């Protein structure tokens, strides 16, 4: 895929396909991406649905960076179980400075290539940054904030048998459209 942002690092074409398989088809529990030859972000591993968070953590390199898209399960405000892919930038303290800088400066290229649908982003420099309960709480909190924004934005919109209203999802809250 063209475009490497400021870093000049591009994203391999199969990254989007792998992401769609995780996000829409629920074929994987996670995807690990790595920067190959300081040029391209590639899919390094696709985690089978049977693999757990601990399995993912055990696969992270101790002295090199990685990006991870993880299909996080969490509870919605309603109490229902939801899933949302989250993006983790793994840049461990033991990694060389150049590696940390490459991963930091190339993250936006990966996000752009993957498209919409990512939940929260995590910057992890050691295993303590990857506490699953804390990550779930952050995603749940973000979801509640979005619901609250929706309620504030559309508090005065009538919703009865004459009106059917829905929210059309766009790139940001500023671009959301109410259809009546």
N, C-alpha and C positions, 0 to 999 in steps of 0.2 A: 504494500500500500504506500502511495506517495505521502510526502509530508512528514517531516521528522521534528517539527517544531524547532525550538532553539538548539536542541541537542544534536540534530541531524540524524537521529536514530529513527528508523522506520518500523512499521508494524507489519509482520507477515500476514498475508491474505487469509490464512486459515484461522486467525485469532477471532474474527467476527463469527465465523461458522461454529467454532468451539463454544463461544459465548452464547450463541443462540441455542445450541444443544443443551447447555446448562440452564439458561433462563427460561426458554419456552418449552422445551421438550423434557426437562428435568432428567437428562441422561447422565449427568455427572454431579458429584457433590462438591467438587472444586476443580479449578484449572490453575496450574502453576505456569507462569510465563517467566522467561529469562531473556536477558540481552545476550545475543550471540555475536562474538567477534566485534564488539563495540559498534555494531551497525544495525542490527535488526532485533526487534522483540519477537520471540517465537514461543509457540506452545511447547512447554517442556514436559508437561504431564497432565493428563485428564484423570481425575480421581473417580473411580467407580462409585456408584451410589452406596455401596456397602461400607465404604471407608468413612471413618469418623474424624472429628476435629483433631483428636490426638494423633491419628494417622497423618493428617496434613502437617501438623506441627513437627512431627518426626522427619518429614521430608524437606524442611527448610534448611538451606545450607548454613553452616555456622560462620563461614567467612566470605560469603558472597551474597549479593542481593537477589531478589525475586519479586514478582508481582503475583498476587493470588486473587482470584475471584472465587469467593466461597458462597454457596447457597445457604444463607443463614435462616434458620427457623426461629421464629419469635412469636410472642402473643400480641395480637392487635388490641386496641382499646376495648373492643367488644368482647375480648376473651378468646376469639377465634385464633387458631394456629395459622400463621402466614409464613411465607418464605420470601426472601429478597436477596439478590446477589450483592455482596459487598466487595469493595476493593481494598486489599491490603498491600501496602508497599513495605516490603521486608528489606531493611538495610541494617544488618547487625553491626554492633559496635566493633566487632573484629574484622569487618570488611575494610579494604583499603579506601581511602578518601575518594579516589577517582571513581570507584564503583558506586559509592554512596551518591556522588554527584550525578553520575549517569542515570541512576534510578530516579533520583529526585527530578531531574530536568526532563525526563522522558515520559513521566507519568501521564501528562496531559495528552500526549500523542496516543497512548494506549486507550485512555478514556474516550477520546474522539473516535478512534477506530471501533470501539465496542458499541458506541451509540448510547441510547437511553436505557434507563431501567436499573442503574446501580443505586444501591442504598448508601449507607455511610461509607466513609473512607477511613482507614486506619493506617497510621504511620507507626511501624513497629521496629524498634531498635534492639529489643531483647525479648525473651519469652514472657516477661512480666507484662508487656504491652498487649499480650494476646490472651487475656483472661476472657473466656467465652461468655461468662455471666455478665461481665462489664460491657462487652460488645453488644450482647443482646439488649441490655438496658439502654445503651446509646441508640440503637435502632428503634426500640420501642418509644423512647423519648422523642426521637425525630418524627416518627409516625404520628404521635399525639400532637406535636407542634403543627404538623401539616393539617390534621383534622381540625384543630382549633383555628388555624388561619382560614380554612374553608368556612367554618361556622361564622367567623367575624365578617368575612367578605360577603357572604350571602345570607346574612341574618334576616334581612328584610325582604327576601325574595319569597313570594307566596308559593306555597306548595300544597295544592289541594287537587281535587278531582279534575278541575279545569286545566291545570298546568302540570306539565311533566318537565322537570328540569334535571339536567345532568351536567357534569363537568367534563369538558373535552381536554384531555391531557396534551400539553405542548412542552416546550423545553424548560420553562420556568413558571413560577407563580404569576409573573407579570404578563405572561402570554396565554394564560388559561382563559377559556371562553365559556360563558354560560349559554346553554342552548335551551330556549323555552319553546 
